[in-house]
Amino acid sequence: MLNSSKRKRLLGLVLVFFVCMVTISTPFQCYASFPSELRLFSGQGKQLQLAMPVSAQVTVRDPEIVKVNGVSDRSVRLNLKDPISLEPSRSGQTEMKLKLFGTIPLKTLKVNVVPELKVYPGGQTIGVKIKSAGILVVGHHLVTVAPDQKLSPGEEAKIQLGDLIMKINGKSSNDVSKVADIVNEAGQSKKPLELTIARGSDTVNIKLQPAYDIVDKAYRLGLYIRDSAAGVGTLTFYAPDQKVYGALGHVITDMDTQTPIVVGDGQIFHSSVTSISKSQHGEPGEKRAIIIKDSKVLGSIEKNTSFGIFGKMTEQPGNGSFKEPIPVAFSEEVKEGPAQIFTVVDGQKVEKFDIQVMHVSKQDFPATKGMVIKITDPRLLEKTGGIVQGMSGSPIIQNGKIIGAVTHVFVNDPTSGYGCFIEWMLQDSGIVLPRRGQEELKAG
């Protein structure tokens, strides 16, 4: 009985050892990482590795879409110890099946080929001027209506911080300079203002009666309001075929309410870095820059999303590091390892600096924290201490492809921070359709 129990334990240990050896073997790891779906740009090949010393038959449903090992036949015999080379020929969706020895099903791979896309990486520091689609409420203030009485008409009317006033008395309004006259006219006529307010995804109609301020001798709403914002950031890419750009890598929010600014219109301009406040532990630094006098408008601002600002740009801006556009990478192509960022630390000169991609997140849907990066370039560390404010949007290049943009700094370790995938920026720019639709590129 004892011998039988020992034999069972020994057999169990042998099985555990065998399973462990199999799971850490190269063929098993290659098989586990072998995708079930694959996206490719036409004109950009891809190699897959199974590292199995066996023969197989690969059958492609539409060989005119993708070639296997340079062969455009429907069925190809190959040895799985060698890499499988895929060469997209044209856009479309197809399916590839692998069978061991031509008979035993091993893998089915869906392949989606989209038109080739190349962009110019940016790196230029840009000045940003953005005007909201309405008038943003950023605070309440008290109106002195009597020597011993103060109140805020806006707060009593339940107007909230972050509300966007889209219309006043039925007319579109996004100009703060015109509000005072409208308020005084309403106060003198004793008629309340009818406000149409965007509150998140809801629309709210509120009547607001201005109150007379005996100190200022004018009618007031009891609200602090703003209609625009300005700052500096970094250009990420310019797509020459579509005449579209992307920048910043993160949303622009109002400084007081921290709500995203809804774009009415806006422009970006050439900017020049005048100095840098270095990042330190617990205290991020910043680029100090000025918009160049008489600088022409580089592009319009049409969108402000979680992945930056986007709009039209008629030509590639100056001072770039690339004479020709380069390919873009899908998120699944990004790997841990060395990469480079392009950014400005003095004047308008775009320079290349070494970084390390420390971690890559698997993202099937848009999310801002796609990768963790670490600055390794001694020159950049000496100049900036790591990532600084104003560096957001600096393009990240890996293996000759643009993979994303710098977005945030780690406050307690400014040598490191987050980056977003270029795929999500291209999606928000309107160039690439969302994954859940047909994975095609819009025409330019």
SEMAR-864743 format. One record per residue (C-alpha): x, y, z; residue in three letters. Coordinates in steps of 0.25 Angstrom, whole numbers, plus 5000, padded with zeros to 4 digits. Last residue first. Layout:
! SEMAR-864743
XYZALA ...
***
This chain:
! SEMAR-864743
496952454810GLY 496152334809ALA 495752274823LYS 496652154827LEU 495952014829GLU 495751934840GLU 494251904838GLN 493551954850GLY 493851904864ARG 495351944862ARG 494952094861PRO 495252154848LEU 496652214845VAL 496852354840ILE 495752424848GLY 496752494857SER 496152414869ASP 496552284862GLN 497952334859LEU 498152374873MET 497652234878TRP 498652164868GLU 499852254873ILE 499752184886PHE 499852264899CYS 501052284907GLY 501252294922TYR 502352344931GLY 503752324936SER 505052404939THR 504052494947PRO 503952394958ASP 503052434969ASN 502152514960VAL 502152414949PHE 502052494937VAL 500852484927HIS 500552474912THR 501752444903VAL 501352394889ALA 501152274882GLY 501752164873ILE 502352234861ILE 503152134853LYS 504652114850GLY 504852014860ASN 504252094871GLN 503852244871ILE 503152324882ILE 502552454878PRO 502552574888SER 501152594891GLY 501352644905SER 502652704906MET 502052834911GLY 502052794926GLN 503452724928VAL 503952584926ILE 505352554932GLY 506252644940GLY 506152744928THR 507452774923LYS 508352674930GLU 507252564928LEU 507152604913LEU 508652594911ARG 508852464919PRO 507752394910ASP 507052284919THR 505652344920ILE 504652234925LYS 503352194918ILE 502152124923VAL 501152084912MET 499752094908GLY 499252194919LYS 498152264911THR 497152164908ALA 496452134895PRO 495951984893PHE 496651854891ASP 497751904900GLN 498851804904LYS 499851894913SER 501251914909VAL 502351924920HIS 503751984921MET 503852054908VAL 505252104909GLN 505652244905ILE 506752314896ASP 506652454891PHE 506452514877LYS 506452664876GLU 505552764870VAL 506152904869LYS 505153014872GLN 505853094883GLY 506452994894ASP 505852864899VAL 505052824887VAL 504452684885THR 504652544878PHE 504552424887ILE 505352294884GLN 505152144887ALA 505952034894PRO 505151914900GLY 503751864903GLU 502951844890LYS 501951914882VAL 501351834870GLU 500051804877GLU 499751954878SER 499751964863PHE 501052034857ALA 501152154848VAL 502052164836PRO 502952284833ILE 502752414826PRO 504052464818GLU 504952574822LYS 504852554837PHE 505452634848SER 504452744847GLY 504852894848ASN 503652944839GLY 502252904839PRO 501752804829GLN 500652864820GLU 499152894820THR 498852854835MET 497452824839LYS 497052784853GLY 497352694865PHE 497552724880ILE 497952614890GLY 497752474893PHE 496552494903SER 495952584893THR 495952724888ASN 495452734874LYS 495452834863GLU 496752924865ILE 497252984853SER 498652984848GLY 500053044847LEU 499553194848VAL 500653284844LYS 501553344854SER 501653494855ASP 502353484868LYS 502753344871ILE 501853284882ILE 502653274895ILE 503253154903ALA 503553114917ARG 503652964918LYS 503252904931GLU 503752834943GLY 502952724951PRO 503152734966GLU 503052614975GLY 504552574972HIS 505052684963GLN 504752724949SER 505552834943LYS 505052974940SER 505352994925ILE 505653124917SER 505253204905THR 504553094896VAL 504053154883SER 502653134878SER 502053114864HIS 500553134865PHE 499253054867ILE 497853104865GLN 496453094871GLY 495053084869ASP 493753044877GLY 494452934885VAL 493852874897VAL 494852894908ILE 495052764917PRO 494652794932THR 495752814942GLN 494852924948THR 495953034950ASP 497053004940MET 495952964929ASP 496452834923THR 497252804910ILE 497152654907VAL 498452574906HIS 499452534895GLY 499852674893LEU 499752674877ALA 499052614865GLY 499052664851TYR 498252654838VAL 498452684824LYS 497952544820GLN 499052504811ASP 500152584818PRO 499752524832ALA 500552614842TYR 500952554856PHE 501152584870THR 501252734872LEU 501652774886THR 501052864896GLY 500853004900VAL 499753084906GLY 498453164904ALA 497053154908ALA 495653224904SER 494253254908ASP 494353284923ARG 493253314934ILE 493253344948TYR 491753354953LEU 490953444962GLY 490153484950LEU 490353634952ARG 489653764949TYR 490553884950ALA 490853994961LYS 492153914965ASP 491753934980VAL 490253934979ILE 490353804971ASP 488953794964TYR 488553654962ALA 488353574949PRO 487153484948GLN 487453344943LEU 486553254936LYS 487053114934ILE 486953014922ASN 487852884923VAL 488452804912THR 489052674917ASP 490352594912SER 491252674922GLY 490452794926ARG 490152874913ALA 489353004917ILE 488353074910THR 488153204918LEU 486853294918GLU 487253424925LEU 486153484934PRO 485453604931LYS 485553724940LYS 485753824928SER 486953884935GLN 487553754939GLY 487353684925ALA 488053804918GLU 489153804929ASN 489353644927VAL 489353664911ILE 490453774912ASP 491253694922ALA 491253564913VAL 491853624901LYS 493253614905SER 493053464910VAL 492853424895ASP 492353284893ASN 490853314891SER 489853254882SER 488453324883LYS 487253264889GLY 487153364901ASN 488653334904ILE 489153204898LYS 490253104900MET 490553134914ILE 491553014918LEU 491352964932ASP 492752934939GLY 492352994952LEU 490852974954GLN 489653074952ILE 488653044962LYS 487853174961ALA 488353204975GLU 489853184970GLU 489653284958GLY 488853384966PRO 490053394976SER 489653464989LEU 490153574998LYS 489353655008GLN 489753755019ASP 489953875011PRO 489053825001ALA 489153754987VAL 490653724989THR 490853614978VAL 491553484983LEU 492453404974HIS 492253264968HIS 493253194959GLY 493753134946VAL 492553144937VAL 492953124923LEU 492353204912ILE 492153134899GLY 492853054888ALA 494153084895SER 495253164889LYS 496653094888ILE 497953164886LYS 499153064886VAL 500653094884GLY 501452984878ILE 502752914882THR 503252834870GLN 503352684872GLY 502552644860GLY 502652504853PRO 502252514839TYR 501152414835VAL 501052284827LYS 499852194825LEU 499752074817GLU 498352024813PRO 497751924823VAL 497951774823VAL 497151694833ASN 497651544835VAL 496851444843LYS 497751334848LEU 497251184850THR 498251094857LYS 498650954859LEU 497750864851PRO 498350724848ILE 498350684833THR 499450754825GLY 500550704834PHE 500150804845LEU 499050884839LYS 499051044839LEU 497851124834LYS 497851264829MET 496651354828GLU 496451474820THR 496051624821GLN 496351734811GLY 497351834806SER 498451794796ARG 499651714795SER 500051684809PRO 501351604811GLU 501351494822LEU 502651424826SER 502551294834ILE 503851284842PRO 504551144841ASP 504351034851LYS 502951024845LEU 503450954832ASN 502550994820LEU 501550944810ARG 500651054804VAL 499251054800SER 498451174793ARG 499651204784ASP 500251354785SER 501651304790VAL 502551404796GLY 502651334809ASN 501151344811VAL 500451444802LYS 499351534806VAL 498151594800ILE 498251514786GLU 498351384794PRO 496951394799ASP 496551274807ARG 497951244811VAL 498351104814THR 499651074822VAL 500150934822GLN 501050884833ALA 502450814835SER 502950794849VAL 504150854857PRO 503250954864MET 503851094866ALA 502451164864LEU 502951294859GLN 502151404851LEU 502751504842GLN 502051624837LYS 502151704824GLY 501751854822GLN 501251894808GLY 499851884812SER 499651914827PHE 499451784835LEU 498451744846ARG 498551604852LEU 497451514859GLU 497651384866SER 499051424870PRO 500251334873PHE 500751364887SER 500351234893ALA 500951164881TYR 502251234883CYS 502251204897GLN 501951054895PHE 503051044884PRO 504051114893THR 503951024905SER 503451084918ILE 502051024917THR 502650884913VAL 503650884924MET 502650914934CYS 501650814929VAL 502750704930PHE 503150744944PHE 501750734948VAL 501550604941LEU 502850544948VAL 502350594962LEU 501050534960GLY 501750404956LEU 502550404968LEU 501350434977ARG 500650314971LYS 501850224972ARG 501950264987LYS 500550234989SER 500650094983SER 501950064991ASN 501150095004LEU 500050005000MET 
***
